[in-house]
Amino acid sequence: MAAIEEGRICIITSGRREGEKIVVMKVEQHQVTVKDKKGKERTVSIKHLNPTDKKA
């Protein structure tokens, strides 16, 4: 899971927010805290993220 780290830009791959770009703020065991483009923080499962090559 080294691809998902703090500051990495990811895309949500399932759920109501599918396709939304987010920034990883904090990595826990199976969950990550992310910040969306509006600045709101949410908790998302690592399984539902697709990391990109970019960092914020």
HTML snippet that shows the backbone in 3Dmol.js (N, CA, C, O; Angstrom):
<script src="https://3Dmol.org/build/3Dmol-min.js"></script>
<div id="view" style="width:600px;height:400px;position:relative"></div>
<script>
const pdb = `
ATOM      1  N   MET A   1       0.808  -1.196   0.000  1.00  0.00           N
ATOM      2  CA  MET A   1       0.000   0.000   0.000  1.00  0.00           C
ATOM      3  C   MET A   1       0.853   1.262   0.000  1.00  0.00           C
ATOM      4  O   MET A   1       0.394   2.318   0.434  1.00  0.00           O
ATOM      5  N   ALA A   2       2.063   1.165  -0.472  1.00  0.00           N
ATOM      6  CA  ALA A   2       2.950   2.324  -0.486  1.00  0.00           C
ATOM      7  C   ALA A   2       2.487   3.387  -1.467  1.00  0.00           C
ATOM      8  O   ALA A   2       2.905   4.540  -1.359  1.00  0.00           O
ATOM      9  N   ALA A   3       1.642   3.033  -2.417  1.00  0.00           N
ATOM     10  CA  ALA A   3       1.172   4.004  -3.408  1.00  0.00           C
ATOM     11  C   ALA A   3       0.241   5.036  -2.779  1.00  0.00           C
ATOM     12  O   ALA A   3       0.153   6.164  -3.264  1.00  0.00           O
ATOM     13  N   ILE A   4      -0.447   4.665  -1.715  1.00  0.00           N
ATOM     14  CA  ILE A   4      -1.354   5.604  -1.057  1.00  0.00           C
ATOM     15  C   ILE A   4      -0.646   6.149   0.171  1.00  0.00           C
ATOM     16  O   ILE A   4      -0.472   5.455   1.173  1.00  0.00           O
ATOM     17  N   GLU A   5      -0.241   7.410   0.069  1.00  0.00           N
ATOM     18  CA  GLU A   5       0.481   8.067   1.147  1.00  0.00           C
ATOM     19  C   GLU A   5      -0.061   9.482   1.296  1.00  0.00           C
ATOM     20  O   GLU A   5      -0.820   9.954   0.450  1.00  0.00           O
ATOM     21  N   GLU A   6       0.329  10.151   2.367  1.00  0.00           N
ATOM     22  CA  GLU A   6      -0.139  11.511   2.626  1.00  0.00           C
ATOM     23  C   GLU A   6       0.292  12.448   1.506  1.00  0.00           C
ATOM     24  O   GLU A   6       1.440  12.418   1.063  1.00  0.00           O
ATOM     25  N   GLY A   7      -0.636  13.274   1.059  1.00  0.00           N
ATOM     26  CA  GLY A   7      -0.351  14.243   0.006  1.00  0.00           C
ATOM     27  C   GLY A   7      -0.608  13.726  -1.397  1.00  0.00           C
ATOM     28  O   GLY A   7      -0.508  14.495  -2.354  1.00  0.00           O
ATOM     29  N   ARG A   8      -0.936  12.453  -1.552  1.00  0.00           N
ATOM     30  CA  ARG A   8      -1.173  11.850  -2.871  1.00  0.00           C
ATOM     31  C   ARG A   8      -2.569  12.203  -3.362  1.00  0.00           C
ATOM     32  O   ARG A   8      -3.523  12.181  -2.585  1.00  0.00           O
ATOM     33  N   ILE A   9      -2.697  12.525  -4.636  1.00  0.00           N
ATOM     34  CA  ILE A   9      -4.005  12.765  -5.248  1.00  0.00           C
ATOM     35  C   ILE A   9      -4.539  11.420  -5.731  1.00  0.00           C
ATOM     36  O   ILE A   9      -3.842  10.685  -6.431  1.00  0.00           O
ATOM     37  N   CYS A  10      -5.782  11.100  -5.354  1.00  0.00           N
ATOM     38  CA  CYS A  10      -6.412   9.837  -5.729  1.00  0.00           C
ATOM     39  C   CYS A  10      -7.784  10.114  -6.327  1.00  0.00           C
ATOM     40  O   CYS A  10      -8.324  11.213  -6.199  1.00  0.00           O
ATOM     41  N   ILE A  11      -8.337   9.098  -6.982  1.00  0.00           N
ATOM     42  CA  ILE A  11      -9.684   9.169  -7.530  1.00  0.00           C
ATOM     43  C   ILE A  11     -10.523   8.110  -6.832  1.00  0.00           C
ATOM     44  O   ILE A  11     -10.099   6.960  -6.714  1.00  0.00           O
ATOM     45  N   ILE A  12     -11.705   8.485  -6.371  1.00  0.00           N
ATOM     46  CA  ILE A  12     -12.612   7.537  -5.724  1.00  0.00           C
ATOM     47  C   ILE A  12     -13.238   6.670  -6.816  1.00  0.00           C
ATOM     48  O   ILE A  12     -13.744   7.192  -7.810  1.00  0.00           O
ATOM     49  N   THR A  13     -13.207   5.329  -6.633  1.00  0.00           N
ATOM     50  CA  THR A  13     -13.638   4.412  -7.683  1.00  0.00           C
ATOM     51  C   THR A  13     -15.008   3.787  -7.451  1.00  0.00           C
ATOM     52  O   THR A  13     -15.523   3.116  -8.346  1.00  0.00           O
ATOM     53  N   SER A  14     -15.612   3.980  -6.293  1.00  0.00           N
ATOM     54  CA  SER A  14     -16.945   3.424  -6.092  1.00  0.00           C
ATOM     55  C   SER A  14     -17.736   4.276  -5.107  1.00  0.00           C
ATOM     56  O   SER A  14     -17.178   5.060  -4.340  1.00  0.00           O
ATOM     57  N   GLY A  15     -19.044   4.098  -5.152  1.00  0.00           N
ATOM     58  CA  GLY A  15     -19.905   4.842  -4.252  1.00  0.00           C
ATOM     59  C   GLY A  15     -20.489   6.080  -4.886  1.00  0.00           C
ATOM     60  O   GLY A  15     -20.361   6.306  -6.089  1.00  0.00           O
ATOM     61  N   ARG A  16     -21.126   6.868  -4.067  1.00  0.00           N
ATOM     62  CA  ARG A  16     -21.814   8.067  -4.527  1.00  0.00           C
ATOM     63  C   ARG A  16     -20.850   9.111  -5.083  1.00  0.00           C
ATOM     64  O   ARG A  16     -21.220   9.892  -5.959  1.00  0.00           O
ATOM     65  N   ARG A  17     -19.629   9.130  -4.586  1.00  0.00           N
ATOM     66  CA  ARG A  17     -18.636  10.119  -5.022  1.00  0.00           C
ATOM     67  C   ARG A  17     -17.657   9.558  -6.039  1.00  0.00           C
ATOM     68  O   ARG A  17     -16.532  10.047  -6.139  1.00  0.00           O
ATOM     69  N   GLU A  18     -18.053   8.555  -6.786  1.00  0.00           N
ATOM     70  CA  GLU A  18     -17.208   7.921  -7.793  1.00  0.00           C
ATOM     71  C   GLU A  18     -16.712   8.950  -8.813  1.00  0.00           C
ATOM     72  O   GLU A  18     -17.489   9.761  -9.316  1.00  0.00           O
ATOM     73  N   GLY A  19     -15.412   8.906  -9.111  1.00  0.00           N
ATOM     74  CA  GLY A  19     -14.824   9.812 -10.085  1.00  0.00           C
ATOM     75  C   GLY A  19     -14.296  11.110  -9.498  1.00  0.00           C
ATOM     76  O   GLY A  19     -13.662  11.891 -10.207  1.00  0.00           O
ATOM     77  N   GLU A  20     -14.543  11.356  -8.227  1.00  0.00           N
ATOM     78  CA  GLU A  20     -14.115  12.597  -7.586  1.00  0.00           C
ATOM     79  C   GLU A  20     -12.630  12.525  -7.227  1.00  0.00           C
ATOM     80  O   GLU A  20     -12.161  11.508  -6.714  1.00  0.00           O
ATOM     81  N   LYS A  21     -11.893  13.601  -7.495  1.00  0.00           N
ATOM     82  CA  LYS A  21     -10.484  13.665  -7.129  1.00  0.00           C
ATOM     83  C   LYS A  21     -10.369  14.189  -5.707  1.00  0.00           C
ATOM     84  O   LYS A  21     -11.039  15.150  -5.330  1.00  0.00           O
ATOM     85  N   ILE A  22      -9.509  13.545  -4.923  1.00  0.00           N
ATOM     86  CA  ILE A  22      -9.319  13.922  -3.525  1.00  0.00           C
ATOM     87  C   ILE A  22      -7.828  13.904  -3.193  1.00  0.00           C
ATOM     88  O   ILE A  22      -7.017  13.379  -3.956  1.00  0.00           O
ATOM     89  N   VAL A  23      -7.481  14.481  -2.049  1.00  0.00           N
ATOM     90  CA  VAL A  23      -6.108  14.474  -1.550  1.00  0.00           C
ATOM     91  C   VAL A  23      -6.092  13.705  -0.243  1.00  0.00           C
ATOM     92  O   VAL A  23      -6.914  13.964   0.635  1.00  0.00           O
ATOM     93  N   VAL A  24      -5.163  12.758  -0.097  1.00  0.00           N
ATOM     94  CA  VAL A  24      -5.049  11.950   1.119  1.00  0.00           C
ATOM     95  C   VAL A  24      -4.389  12.799   2.196  1.00  0.00           C
ATOM     96  O   VAL A  24      -3.310  13.351   1.984  1.00  0.00           O
ATOM     97  N   MET A  25      -5.044  12.902   3.358  1.00  0.00           N
ATOM     98  CA  MET A  25      -4.529  13.696   4.463  1.00  0.00           C
ATOM     99  C   MET A  25      -3.876  12.833   5.535  1.00  0.00           C
ATOM    100  O   MET A  25      -2.833  13.201   6.076  1.00  0.00           O
ATOM    101  N   LYS A  26      -4.489  11.672   5.850  1.00  0.00           N
ATOM    102  CA  LYS A  26      -3.991  10.815   6.919  1.00  0.00           C
ATOM    103  C   LYS A  26      -4.272   9.368   6.549  1.00  0.00           C
ATOM    104  O   LYS A  26      -5.385   9.037   6.140  1.00  0.00           O
ATOM    105  N   VAL A  27      -3.271   8.503   6.689  1.00  0.00           N
ATOM    106  CA  VAL A  27      -3.427   7.085   6.360  1.00  0.00           C
ATOM    107  C   VAL A  27      -3.513   6.295   7.662  1.00  0.00           C
ATOM    108  O   VAL A  27      -2.647   6.411   8.530  1.00  0.00           O
ATOM    109  N   GLU A  28      -4.563   5.493   7.785  1.00  0.00           N
ATOM    110  CA  GLU A  28      -4.723   4.594   8.918  1.00  0.00           C
ATOM    111  C   GLU A  28      -4.612   3.171   8.378  1.00  0.00           C
ATOM    112  O   GLU A  28      -4.085   2.980   7.282  1.00  0.00           O
ATOM    113  N   GLN A  29      -5.089   2.175   9.107  1.00  0.00           N
ATOM    114  CA  GLN A  29      -4.894   0.797   8.685  1.00  0.00           C
ATOM    115  C   GLN A  29      -5.640   0.464   7.398  1.00  0.00           C
ATOM    116  O   GLN A  29      -5.002   0.092   6.414  1.00  0.00           O
ATOM    117  N   HIS A  30      -6.957   0.582   7.367  1.00  0.00           N
ATOM    118  CA  HIS A  30      -7.749   0.285   6.173  1.00  0.00           C
ATOM    119  C   HIS A  30      -8.556   1.490   5.705  1.00  0.00           C
ATOM    120  O   HIS A  30      -9.301   1.401   4.729  1.00  0.00           O
ATOM    121  N   GLN A  31      -8.412   2.596   6.389  1.00  0.00           N
ATOM    122  CA  GLN A  31      -9.149   3.812   6.076  1.00  0.00           C
ATOM    123  C   GLN A  31      -8.165   4.960   5.871  1.00  0.00           C
ATOM    124  O   GLN A  31      -7.058   4.946   6.409  1.00  0.00           O
ATOM    125  N   VAL A  32      -8.576   5.938   5.098  1.00  0.00           N
ATOM    126  CA  VAL A  32      -7.788   7.156   4.949  1.00  0.00           C
ATOM    127  C   VAL A  32      -8.715   8.350   5.135  1.00  0.00           C
ATOM    128  O   VAL A  32      -9.895   8.299   4.791  1.00  0.00           O
ATOM    129  N   THR A  33      -8.164   9.412   5.680  1.00  0.00           N
ATOM    130  CA  THR A  33      -8.888  10.670   5.773  1.00  0.00           C
ATOM    131  C   THR A  33      -8.480  11.477   4.559  1.00  0.00           C
ATOM    132  O   THR A  33      -7.293  11.668   4.296  1.00  0.00           O
ATOM    133  N   VAL A  34      -9.485  11.955   3.812  1.00  0.00           N
ATOM    134  CA  VAL A  34      -9.226  12.671   2.574  1.00  0.00           C
ATOM    135  C   VAL A  34      -9.890  14.043   2.616  1.00  0.00           C
ATOM    136  O   VAL A  34     -10.801  14.282   3.409  1.00  0.00           O
ATOM    137  N   LYS A  35      -9.422  14.931   1.759  1.00  0.00           N
ATOM    138  CA  LYS A  35     -10.013  16.264   1.635  1.00  0.00           C
ATOM    139  C   LYS A  35     -10.439  16.437   0.186  1.00  0.00           C
ATOM    140  O   LYS A  35      -9.642  16.233  -0.729  1.00  0.00           O
ATOM    141  N   ASP A  36     -11.708  16.815  -0.024  1.00  0.00           N
ATOM    142  CA  ASP A  36     -12.201  16.999  -1.388  1.00  0.00           C
ATOM    143  C   ASP A  36     -11.942  18.425  -1.857  1.00  0.00           C
ATOM    144  O   ASP A  36     -11.353  19.229  -1.134  1.00  0.00           O
ATOM    145  N   LYS A  37     -12.390  18.733  -3.075  1.00  0.00           N
ATOM    146  CA  LYS A  37     -12.093  20.051  -3.658  1.00  0.00           C
ATOM    147  C   LYS A  37     -12.762  21.199  -2.919  1.00  0.00           C
ATOM    148  O   LYS A  37     -12.313  22.339  -3.030  1.00  0.00           O
ATOM    149  N   LYS A  38     -13.823  20.928  -2.167  1.00  0.00           N
ATOM    150  CA  LYS A  38     -14.475  21.964  -1.377  1.00  0.00           C
ATOM    151  C   LYS A  38     -13.793  22.169  -0.027  1.00  0.00           C
ATOM    152  O   LYS A  38     -14.114  23.112   0.697  1.00  0.00           O
ATOM    153  N   GLY A  39     -12.841  21.278   0.316  1.00  0.00           N
ATOM    154  CA  GLY A  39     -12.122  21.397   1.578  1.00  0.00           C
ATOM    155  C   GLY A  39     -12.705  20.577   2.701  1.00  0.00           C
ATOM    156  O   GLY A  39     -12.235  20.660   3.836  1.00  0.00           O
ATOM    157  N   LYS A  40     -13.729  19.779   2.409  1.00  0.00           N
ATOM    158  CA  LYS A  40     -14.365  18.976   3.441  1.00  0.00           C
ATOM    159  C   LYS A  40     -13.609  17.659   3.626  1.00  0.00           C
ATOM    160  O   LYS A  40     -13.262  16.994   2.650  1.00  0.00           O
ATOM    161  N   GLU A  41     -13.354  17.285   4.885  1.00  0.00           N
ATOM    162  CA  GLU A  41     -12.650  16.049   5.166  1.00  0.00           C
ATOM    163  C   GLU A  41     -13.638  14.899   5.337  1.00  0.00           C
ATOM    164  O   GLU A  41     -14.706  15.059   5.928  1.00  0.00           O
ATOM    165  N   ARG A  42     -13.259  13.737   4.807  1.00  0.00           N
ATOM    166  CA  ARG A  42     -14.085  12.538   4.865  1.00  0.00           C
ATOM    167  C   ARG A  42     -13.183  11.337   5.134  1.00  0.00           C
ATOM    168  O   ARG A  42     -11.964  11.420   4.985  1.00  0.00           O
ATOM    169  N   THR A  43     -13.793  10.223   5.531  1.00  0.00           N
ATOM    170  CA  THR A  43     -13.071   8.974   5.701  1.00  0.00           C
ATOM    171  C   THR A  43     -13.490   8.027   4.590  1.00  0.00           C
ATOM    172  O   THR A  43     -14.681   7.841   4.341  1.00  0.00           O
ATOM    173  N   VAL A  44     -12.492   7.419   3.912  1.00  0.00           N
ATOM    174  CA  VAL A  44     -12.741   6.554   2.764  1.00  0.00           C
ATOM    175  C   VAL A  44     -11.914   5.287   2.934  1.00  0.00           C
ATOM    176  O   VAL A  44     -10.809   5.331   3.473  1.00  0.00           O
ATOM    177  N   SER A  45     -12.448   4.157   2.476  1.00  0.00           N
ATOM    178  CA  SER A  45     -11.707   2.906   2.492  1.00  0.00           C
ATOM    179  C   SER A  45     -10.612   2.937   1.428  1.00  0.00           C
ATOM    180  O   SER A  45     -10.802   3.495   0.347  1.00  0.00           O
ATOM    181  N   ILE A  46      -9.472   2.337   1.742  1.00  0.00           N
ATOM    182  CA  ILE A  46      -8.369   2.275   0.788  1.00  0.00           C
ATOM    183  C   ILE A  46      -8.768   1.488  -0.451  1.00  0.00           C
ATOM    184  O   ILE A  46      -8.261   1.762  -1.539  1.00  0.00           O
ATOM    185  N   LYS A  47      -9.662   0.519  -0.312  1.00  0.00           N
ATOM    186  CA  LYS A  47     -10.112  -0.299  -1.436  1.00  0.00           C
ATOM    187  C   LYS A  47     -10.802   0.532  -2.512  1.00  0.00           C
ATOM    188  O   LYS A  47     -10.829   0.131  -3.676  1.00  0.00           O
ATOM    189  N   HIS A  48     -11.358   1.680  -2.140  1.00  0.00           N
ATOM    190  CA  HIS A  48     -12.135   2.497  -3.062  1.00  0.00           C
ATOM    191  C   HIS A  48     -11.336   3.630  -3.681  1.00  0.00           C
ATOM    192  O   HIS A  48     -11.919   4.546  -4.261  1.00  0.00           O
ATOM    193  N   LEU A  49     -10.006   3.586  -3.570  1.00  0.00           N
ATOM    194  CA  LEU A  49      -9.169   4.654  -4.111  1.00  0.00           C
ATOM    195  C   LEU A  49      -8.264   4.145  -5.216  1.00  0.00           C
ATOM    196  O   LEU A  49      -7.759   3.024  -5.155  1.00  0.00           O
ATOM    197  N   ASN A  50      -8.064   4.977  -6.226  1.00  0.00           N
ATOM    198  CA  ASN A  50      -7.140   4.690  -7.302  1.00  0.00           C
ATOM    199  C   ASN A  50      -6.103   5.816  -7.306  1.00  0.00           C
ATOM    200  O   ASN A  50      -6.419   6.940  -7.696  1.00  0.00           O
ATOM    201  N   PRO A  51      -4.863   5.528  -6.874  1.00  0.00           N
ATOM    202  CA  PRO A  51      -3.864   6.598  -6.777  1.00  0.00           C
ATOM    203  C   PRO A  51      -3.403   7.080  -8.152  1.00  0.00           C
ATOM    204  O   PRO A  51      -3.345   6.299  -9.102  1.00  0.00           O
ATOM    205  N   THR A  52      -3.080   8.354  -8.252  1.00  0.00           N
ATOM    206  CA  THR A  52      -2.507   8.923  -9.467  1.00  0.00           C
ATOM    207  C   THR A  52      -1.019   9.143  -9.234  1.00  0.00           C
ATOM    208  O   THR A  52      -0.514   8.893  -8.140  1.00  0.00           O
ATOM    209  N   ASP A  53      -0.323   9.609 -10.255  1.00  0.00           N
ATOM    210  CA  ASP A  53       1.108   9.855 -10.134  1.00  0.00           C
ATOM    211  C   ASP A  53       1.422  11.201  -9.501  1.00  0.00           C
ATOM    212  O   ASP A  53       2.583  11.495  -9.215  1.00  0.00           O
ATOM    213  N   LYS A  54       0.401  12.020  -9.278  1.00  0.00           N
ATOM    214  CA  LYS A  54       0.617  13.384  -8.795  1.00  0.00           C
ATOM    215  C   LYS A  54       0.536  13.474  -7.279  1.00  0.00           C
ATOM    216  O   LYS A  54      -0.172  12.704  -6.630  1.00  0.00           O
ATOM    217  N   LYS A  55       1.281  14.436  -6.727  1.00  0.00           N
ATOM    218  CA  LYS A  55       1.191  14.752  -5.314  1.00  0.00           C
ATOM    219  C   LYS A  55       0.717  16.196  -5.188  1.00  0.00           C
ATOM    220  O   LYS A  55       1.020  17.040  -6.031  1.00  0.00           O
ATOM    221  N   ALA A  56      -0.019  16.459  -4.139  1.00  0.00           N
ATOM    222  CA  ALA A  56      -0.546  17.807  -3.918  1.00  0.00           C
ATOM    223  C   ALA A  56       0.497  18.742  -3.358  1.00  0.00           C
ATOM    224  O   ALA A  56       0.209  19.914  -3.116  1.00  0.00           O
TER     225      ALA A  56
END
`;
const viewer = $3Dmol.createViewer("view");
viewer.addModel(pdb, "pdb");
viewer.setStyle({}, {cartoon: {color: "spectrum"}});
viewer.zoomTo();
viewer.render();
</script>
